[in-house]
Amino acid sequence: MNPEEKLVVVIADDAIGKDTPHGRTIKRIVDGLHEFDILVASIASLEDARSAYANLPEADCILISWTLGGAGSKHNADAKQLIHEIRQRNEDIPIFLMAEPTGEAPGALTVDTIREVNEYVYIMDDTPEFIAGRIIVAANRYKESLYPPFFGALVKFSKDFEYSWHTPGHAGGTAFRKSPAGRMFYKFFGEQLFRSDLSISVGELGSLLDHSGPLGEAERYAAKVFGADMTYFVTNGTSTANKIVFFGCVTKDDVVLVDRNCHKSAEHALTMTHSVAVFMIPTRNRYGIIGPIPPGEMTPGMIKSKIDACPTTKGIGNKKPVHAIITNSTYDGLCYHATQVEELLGKSVDSIHFDEAWYGYARFNPLYRERFAMRDGAKNPKGPTVFATQSTHKLLAALSQASMVHVRNGRIPIEHSRFNEGFMMHSSTSPLYTIMASLDVSSKMMDGAAGRVLTTESIEEAIRFRRTMARIHEEVCGGKKSKDWWFGMWQPDTVTDPKTKKKVPFADASIETLRDNPSAWVLHPGEKWHGFEGLPDDYCMLDPIKVTVTMPGVHDDGSLDTWGIPAAVVVKFLDTRGIVNEKSGDYIILFLFSMGITKGKWGTLVTELFEFKRHYDEKTPLEEIFPDLTGAYPDRYGGMTLTSLTDEMHKFKKDHRMCELLQEAFSILPVPGLSYADAFKNLVRGEVEHVPVSKAGNRIVATGIVPYPPGIPLLAPGERTGKPNEPLLQYLKSMQDFDKQFPGFEHDTHGVETIKGEYMMYCIKEGR
């Protein structure tokens, strides 16, 4: 038998290994289990058991001694505690309670413990063979229950070793083994991947396109887990999921309300459907962090005035908006009060689309209540139909490209057969089964108690990192005369203790206060830390697992101090240490505390930030820090120190007003000259020309101009650039000049091509 297929039993008993009648009996049980080819993990204390179980997800059955803790455990408290903690993490794993026939009987158990235990065995009376038999039955039943619908069917099919006369042509990996390069590929990924890579011809597994068989069951199971009326599996990411929703709701000349903070896939969907965008403008703070759309932007009166003023709605017969798309949470972790958003936008549109690509975990933790689309109790037959598109692969556990579309029907329900036509336009007839299986498994992982445990662990680790960073800041920079520096954290300065109602410094707040109290993360009006003005209380909350580390050098008004540390240098330093962040801005770095983060990972991050500080303070030569950079550009960086590079870069940003220009550029809504679709038509027909940014004044861009990260459009296709001395082009020019001055630190901007150091972009030929 494959070791991975063997049953695993955990025995928690502090008599293990002791030469006592009880200890010898436990040894006989362990030996008996080994004879049945069962793997046994023996744990001899309560603390070891608590620690081990959290790291033993492969356990199939757990045996716990009723006398765990010995005479020091009154009323069997240790055993009860361990049983309860296991049940908090896993509602289904079989738990056997072991006792001796010495007056101890099931009648001594409390009702709560009886509910949590599966079986009760007398270790002195029951034989090892009998106990092993009971374990095998219970463990196999449990193991079988772990398979969600599609993954279970896939595993069963792959075990049949059927001859393949259908696609894919590698036929279970056989073709790869016929070539040296193919054999290397085969060995790297392993046989199981190729045996499970099957064709849509395999009827036993169902079809993604007609949602039949085990695949259809898996989607219905996901809908139950994620709180939706209907769920669709998508195998090309949320970029495609967003297009699927548009194709189910929007067509030519329809007006769509669009969050200006939208992913470029929404831009592509608008182009493909020939619909017309009317933008709702989000806020920005001093760090350039994109905030929520203020509720005033979503009122019927404001929406009507925007539609009437939009040049691309001229000549459209029906100007009533049909759909709205909102990014929730934002790229920096700001979460709307979704109920309020639906109430506001639901007065203007019949369908609302929450792009929750980075937010698929919200349903599974009470900290996020009321702040995501598929909420319990949110169904409203008189309200709008609500969509949520989620990149399951981003912050849940699934393979890359794995995404889902969730639907909650409202006053105009989605008809599956009609919606599915749009779904099929964007879905391959040869989807990768392993991606779909990972979606199915992700649903299973989040079902029941496990979802809350996994999300809580992520939240707690993020909180511990945040408090550690805040405490270091207090120690390093706390004194009134201190001129030392440390990195900041974008988070509340103080938190109100729910028990005492008093404010305490964030670093001193308890884990429980920060973990269980949404108000601790709300952007309350008047608080300086978040930097957003005009937001009502409770409208927006910071997601604690999206952690933004701030660099020194930015004033509260967004202007730069005479001294500071740009994030680009810190990002490059961390990258050389094997630490890759999610995204960064001019003076911020974002780290995601997903389910895969551990204390070791964030502890290393803190250590490396200290290393950067040490090298900066000690003026370490740049060639010791970035040898690849100094080797590639010896004339530019030779002889410099980490300190001199950082100081020069900060001075450049300050002198060129880069942060202020970013704010000003993104606060302007450019004037549209063409619809997205018409701009793209010109691009395809070649009715465009490459124009340098220095000569792009008053031109219409043919493609979106989207600085990364995070990928928010500065200019959308068909929009006018404005005058040469206005912020849009001035900001692009400042980035161009920065790239020339600091090679190796260039910006990444979609829609811009750098030729001989000059930014070039496609503009519609004049006269068109």
N, C-alpha and C positions, 0 to 999 in steps of 0.2 A: 504493500500500500504506500502511496505517496505520503511522505511525512505531513504535508500540508492538508491531507484528507483525513488524517487520524483525529479521533476525538481528543479533546484536551479538557482535563478535569483539574480544578483548583481545590485543594484541601486546606482550610484554615483552622489550625488547632495548635495551641501552644504546648501540647504534649508530644508533638512530633519530635522524634529523635531521643526521647527520654526512655530510660529503662524502667518503665512502670507498666502495670497491666494495661492501662489505657494506651500508653505509647506503643507497646508491642502490638496491641490490637490495630491501631492505626497503621503500623508498618505492614501487618498482614493484608489489610485492605489495599494499601498501595501496591504491594507485590501482586495481589490478585488482579488489580486493574491493569498492571503491566502485562500479565498473562493474556489479557483480552486485547492487547495491542493498543491500550489507551495511554496517552501521555499524561503524566501527573506533575503538577506544580505544587509543591508542599510549602506552606507558609506558616511560620511558627509564632506570629504575634499579630495583634490587632493593627498596629501601625504599618507593619509590613504588608498586611492584607489590604489595607486601604490604599496604600501606594501602588501595590502590584496590580490590583484589579483595574485601576485607571489606565494602566499600561498593558493590560492583557485582554484586548478585544477578541483574541482568538479563543478564549475560554468558551466551552460548550456546556459546562455544568459546574456548579460550585457546591462543595460540601463544607459546612460550617459547624464547628463544635458549639453545642449549647452552653458549655462551660468555658468558652473562650475568655481569657483573662484570669482564670483560676478563682481562688477564694477572694481575691481583691475586687472582683467584678460583682457588685451587689445586684441581685435580681436579674442576673444574666444580661446586664446592661451592655457589655461589650459586643456580645453576639447580636443583640437587638439593633445596636447602632450600625454594625457592619451590614446586616441584612437590609436595613433601611437605606443606607448609603448606596448599596448596589442597586436597589430598586429605583432610586432616584435617577440612576444612569441608564438602567436597562429594565424595562417592564416585563420582559419575556424570558430571560435566561433562567433555566431551572435551578432552584436553590434547594439543597437537601440539608435538613437540620439533623445533626448527629447527637445522640444522647446515650447515656448508659441506663440500663434497666434497674436503677437503684432508687426507686421512688419518684424519679423524674418521669413525667407522663405528658401527653399532649394537653391534658387539662390544665397544666401549669402555664401554658402559653397565653399571651394576651391576644385579643381579637386582631389588633393591628399586625402582629407578627404572623398570626395564622394566615392572614390575607396575603402576606408577602412571601410565604414559604410554599414550595410545591410538594415536598415529601418530608417525612419524618422517619428516621431509621434508628434502631437500637444497634450500636456498633458491637456490643458483646454477644447479642443473640443472632443478628442477621449475618449470614456467611458472606465472605468476599464475593463469591459467585452470584449470590442473590443481589447484593448491592451493585455489582458491575452490570448485571442484567437490567436493573431499574435505571441505572445511569445511561446505558446505551439507548434504551427506548426513549427516555426523556431528551437526551442530547441530540439524537437523530431527528426527533420531532422538532426541536428548537432550530437545529441547523437547516432543516428543510424550510422552516418558516422565514429564514433570513433572505431567501431568494425572492426578489420582487418579480412581477409577471414576465417581463420580457427577458431579463437576465437569466431567470430560471429556465425558460424555454431554450435560450441560446446554449446554456451549459448542457442541458439534456441532449440537444441536437448534436453538439460538438463531440459528445462522448460516443456517438453511434459509429464514428469512423466510416461514414458513407463515402462511396466513390463519387467524385464530383465530375459531372458532365456539363456544368454550367459555368458562367462567369463567377468570380474573377479568374483570369487565366492562370494564375499561379497555382490553382487547384490545391488549396490547403497548404501551400508552401512548397509543393513538389518542384515547381518550376525554378524557384530560387536555388534549390539544392543542386541544380545542374550547372551552375556557374560559380567560379571562385568568388566573385564579388557578391553574387546572390547568396552563397553560403554564409558569408560574413554577415550579411543583412539578416538572414534567417536566424543565425545563432544569437545575434544581438537582441532581437525582439522575442525569440522563443516560439516554439511550435504552436502554443495555444492561441497566440494572436492570429496566426494564419489559418488555423482550423476554424476560427470563429469569424473570419472575414468571408462573408457569404453573399450570394446573389439574392436579389429580390424574388428570384424564381423559387426560393425555399418557402413554400406555402405554409409550413408548420409554424413559421415565426411571424406571419402576418405581414402587412404592408404599411409603410409610412404614408403612402399617398392616399390610401382609402381608409387608414386607421383601423385596420381589421386585426383579428387574432391577438396573440400576445402583445403586439405593439399597441394596438388599440386599448387593451387592458392596462398596459403600462401608462398610457396617457390619462386614462380615467383614474388610475391610482394616484398619479401625480396631481390631478385636479383636486382630489380629496385631500391630499397632504398639504397642498399649497393654497387651499381655500377657494378654488375657482369653480365655475360652472363647467367650463371646458378648458382643456390644456392641449397644446400642440407641441410636439417635439420638433426642434429645428437643428439641423446639422451643419449650419454655416454661420453660427454666431448670431448675436443680437443685431448686427448690421442687417442680416437677412430677415430676422424676426420683425424688425421695424418696417421693412418694406412689405412684408406679408400683411401686417396690420393696415398699412396704407392701402394696399390693393383690395382689402376687404371693405374699406370705408370711404375711399376717396377716388374721384375720377376727374376728367378734364374740366377745368374752369371752376372747380370747387374751391371755396375759401377755407383755408386751414389756419388755425391759431397755433403759432409755433414759438416755443421757448427759444429765444436767441442763443441760449446756452444749450443748444441741441448738438447731438453727434452728427457727423457729416453723413451718416446713413439716412437721416431724416431729409437732408438736402438732396440726396440721391433719390429718395422716394418721391419728393416733390417734383423733381425733374421727370421721373419715369411716369408719374400719373398726370402730368401736365396741369397740376393744381397750382393754386396761388397762395403764397405765404403772407400772412400778416403777423408781425412779430410782437411778442410780449417781452419787455426788456428786464433782465435781471439786474440786481445791484452788484457793486464791487466794493471791496474795502481797500485799506492802505497797502496791503500786500499783493493786491491784484487777485485775491481770492474771489471767485464768483459766488455771489449769494443767491437767495431766492428771488423770484419775481414778486414784487410787492402786490398785495391783494388789490390795490387800486388799479393795477394793470388788467385785472380780470373781470371787472364789473361790466355789465351789459352796456352802459353808457360809454365807457372808455373803449370797449371793443368796437362799438358802432362807429365812433369817431375815427379810430385807427383804420377801419375798413374804408370809410368814406374818403380818408386822406391818402390812401395808398394808390399810387399811379397804376399799378398792375391790376387793380380791380376795375378800372374804367372799362366800360363796355360789357361787363359781365351782367347777365340778367338777374340771377339770384345771388345776392351778396350775403345771404345768411350763412355763417360758418357752419361747416358740417362736422368738424373734427378738431381736436386740440391735442398737442403733444407737449408733455412736461418732463423734464429730467429730474428724477427723484431716486436716490439722493444725488446731489450735485457731485462733481468730480472731487471736491474737497470734503465731502461728507455732510452736507447740509440737507436735512430731511424736512419736507413740508408736513404740516398738519393736513393729511390727505382729505379728511372729511371736509375741512373748510374749502379746500381747492375744488372739490367736487360740487359743493353747494354753490360756489361762485361761478365756475365755468359751466355747470349744468344748466344755468339759466340761458346760456347762449348756444350750446352745442349738445348733440345727442350722444356723442361718444368722446371719451377722454382716454388718452393713451399715456400711461406713465412709463417712461423709459427707465426701468429699474435694473439696468445692466449690471450695476455694481452693488445691488441691494437685495439679492435673492434670499438672504437669510433673515430679513426683518420679521417675517411672520412668526418665527420660532423663538422670539424672546420678548417678554412683556415690556422691556425698556422702550421698544419701538411702537407700542400700541397707538393706534390712530394715525400712524405716519407711513403707511404703505397701502398699496391698492387693494390687495385681496384680504381684507379684514373680516373677521367674524362679525356678523350682525350688520354688515354694510349693505347688504342686498336691498335695493329699493326699486320696486317695479315702476315708480314714477320718476326715478332719477336717470342719469345718463348710463349707457353701457360703458363699462370700464375695462380697459386692457392693461396688462402689465407684461412687458418684455424683459426677460431676465437672462443674463449670461451666467448660466449655472456653473460654468467652468471658472468664473472669475474668483468668487469668494465662497462658493460651496465646493464640494469635491466632485468634479467631472472632468472629462477630457476637453482639451481645447476645441473650440467651435460649438460645444454643447450649449444649447440655449432652449428656452421655452417661451411660448406665448400663452398667457393665462387670460381668460375672459370671464367677466361677471356681467351678466345680462341686466339691462335696464328697460326703459320704456320702449325702446326699439331693439328687440333681441337680435342677436346674430344667428342667422340661419346657417347651419353647418355646411350644407351642400353648396350654398352660394359662396360662403367664405372660403371653402376648400378649393375652389377654382383659383383664387388668388394664391392660396398656399402652394398649390401644385406648380404655379408659374415660377416659383422661387425654390423649389425643392428638387434635388437630383433624383432620377429614377434608379440611381445606384448609391444609396446612402451607406455610410460606413456603420456596420452593426455595432462596433465597439463604442462609437460615440453614443448611439441610442441606448446601449446597455449601461453606459456610465450615467446617463440621465435617469434611468430607472433606478440604479443603485443610489444615486444622490437623493431621490425621493425617499427611499427606504431609510437612508441614514438620518434624515431629518424627521421621520415619523415618530410621534410620541415623545417620550421623555428625552430620547437621545438628542433631538433637535435643540431643546433648551440647554442641555448640558454642554453640547459642542459650542453653541453661540455664547453661553455664559463664560466658558473658559477663554474664548477670544477676547471678550470684553474685559475680563479680569486681568489678562496679561497686558492689554493696552493700558489699563488703569495703573498697573504697577509700574510700567515704563514711564507713563506720564508723571506719576508722583515722584519717581526716582529723579527724573530730569528736573522737576520743580525744586526738589530738596537740594540737588547739586547747585542749582542757580542761587538758592538762598545762602548756601555755605560759601560759594565762591564770590558772589557779588553782594551779599547781604549787608555788609558794613557800610555805614554812611560815607566813609572815606575810601572805600574800596574802588580801585580803578581797574580791577580785574574783569574778565568777561567770560560769559558762557552762553550757550545756545538757549533760546527761549522756546516756549511751547504755545501754540495757538489754542488756548483753552481758558476757561474762566479763572480769574485770579482768586476768587473766593466762592465758597459753596455754602448754602444754607442747610444746616443740620436739621433734618425733619423732626427730630425729637426735641431739641432745645430751641429750635427756631432762630438760632444764632448763626452768624456767618463765621466760617472758619477758613483759613488759607487752604487752597487746593491741596497742597502737599500734606496737610494734616487731616484731610477728610478721610473717613473710613472707606474701606472697600465697599461695604454694604451701602453706604450713602451714595456713592458714585455708580455702583452697579445697578441699584434697584430704583433709583429716583430720577425719572426723566427730567425733572425741573433743574437738576444739577447741570444739564447740558443745553437747556433752552437759551436762545439768544434773547435775553430779557432787554427791554428798552432801556437805554441810558447807560448800559454797561460798556465800558471802553474797549474791553478785550476783543470783542468781535468786530467792531468798526463799521457796523451797518446801522443806518438811521432810518426811522420811519416804519419799522416793522412792529406790528402788534405783538403783545406778549403771547407766548405759546404757539406762535405761527410757525416757527422754525427751530429745529434742534440740531446740534452737532452730534454726529455719530462718533462715539468714543473710539471705535476700532480704526477710524481713518485719522491717523496721527500726523499732524503738521508740525515739523520742527522749524522754528524761525531763526534767521541769522541776525546778528547785531547790525545796526546801522540804519534802521527805518524809524522815523518819527511817527507820532500818532496821526499826523495830518498826511502821511504818505510821502513826505519829502525825505531826502537822504541826509544823514548826519555827515560830518566831515570824515568820520571813520566808520568802516563797516566791512563785512565779509560777504561777498556775493556767493550765492548757493552753488553756482557752476563749479567753483574750485573745490568745494566740499564734496559735491557729487562725484567729481573725477577722483578725488582722494579715496572716497569710500569704495568706488568701483575697483580701484587697484587692490583693495582689501577683500574683494569678493562680496561686497555688500551693494546690492542693486536696489535703488528706490523705485517707487511707482512713478512719480513725476516730480518736477521741480519748477519753481518760478525764479524770479530774480533774487528773492531773499527768503524763499521757503522750500522745504523738501517734504514730500508726502510719503509716509510709510503705511502700508496696509497690514493690519494685524488680523490675518485670516486664521482659519482653523489650523493651519500648519505652523503657526508661530509658537516658539517655546521660549522659556526663560533664557536658555543658552543663546538663542538668536538675538534677542533684544539686549541681553547683557553684553554680547560682543559689540553690538552697535554703540552702546554707551562707551565701551572701552575705546573703540576706534574714533569716536568723537573727541575723547580725551587726547588720543594720539594726534589728531589734527591740531588741537589747541596747543599741544606741546611743540609740535614742529613749527607752528606759526609763531609762538612766543619766542622760540629759540632761533628763528630765522634760518631754518634748515635750507641748504642749497636745493634748488628746484630739481637738479639732475639726480638727487637722491630720492626725491618723492615721485617725480614723473620722468623717468629716464626715456620712455618712448616719446614723450612730448619734446624734450630738449634734443633728442636725437633727430626727430623729424624736422624741427625748426631751430637749429643751433644759432642762427643769426638773431632770431627773435627772442629766444629765452635763455641763451647762454649767459652764465654768470648771475642769473637772477635767483632770488630766494623765494620760498613759498610766501613769505610776508610781502616782498616787493611786488610779486605778481598779483596777490590779492588786493593790496592797497591801490595798485595802478588800475585794476579792473573796477574797483569801487569808485575811484575818482572819475573814470570814464563815464560810468553810469550816472553819476551825479552831474558832471559837467554837461552831458548830453540830455539830461532830463528824461532818461529812458523810462523810469517808473511813472513819472507824471504823464508822459506821452501815451503810455499804455492805458492809463486811466482815461485820459481824454479821448483816445481813439475808440475804446470800447464803449464809451458813454454816448457816442454818436450813432444814430441809426442811419446808415447810408440810404441815399435815394435810389430806388430801383428804376432801371431804365428798360429792362426786359424781364420777362418771366424766366424762371430756371430753365424750362424746356426750350424756350427760344434761344437762350444763351448757348445751351448745349447743341442745338441744331446748327448754329453758326460755327461752333467748334468742330463738329463732325464734317461740315462742308468746307472747312478750311477758310472760312470768311473771318479769320482772326489774324493777328500779328503779334510777334514778340515785342514787348515794349519795356524799356528799362524804367525802373521806379522813378528815376529822376525826370522822366518825360511822360509820366503816366497821369498827369493832371487832367481831370474832367473826362476820363475815359470810362468805358463800361467793361468790366472784367468778364471774361468768358468762363472762368472757373472760380471756385471759391478760393479765397486766400485765408488759409487756416494755420495759424502758428501752433506748433506742438512744443511741449504739452500745454494744455490738455486737449487741444483740438477744437477750439471754439472759433467759428467764422469771424474774422475781422471784416471781410467782404464776402458776400454770397454771390453766386453766379448771377450776372445781369445787373449788378449794382454799380453805381458810379463811385469813382475814387475820391471825388472832391477836388478842391484846389491844391496846388503843390505845397502851399504853406499851411495847410490844415492838418490836424493831428493824424489822420489815417496814413497819408503818404510820409509824413514826417517820422512816424513811428517805424514804418518799414525801412526808411532810410537810416534811422538810428541803429536798427538791427544789422543792416548791411554794413555800416561803418564799423560796428562792433566786430562782426565776423572778419573784416579785413585786419583789424587791430589785434585780434586774439585768435589766430588760427589754432585749430584743435578744440575750440569752444563754440563752433558755429551753431546757429539756430537751425531748427528743422521746421520749415514752413511749407505746408502743402499748397501747391499752386504757384510757387516761386522756384525758379531755376537760377542758380548762380553761375554766371558765365564771366570768366575773367574778373571775378570779384564783384560783379554787378548783379543785383537782383533783376530778373526778367520775368514778366508775366504776360499771359495771353489776354489781349484786349480785342474787343470787336472792332473790325476795320471801320474806320470813320466813313459815314455816308450810308451805312447799312441800317 
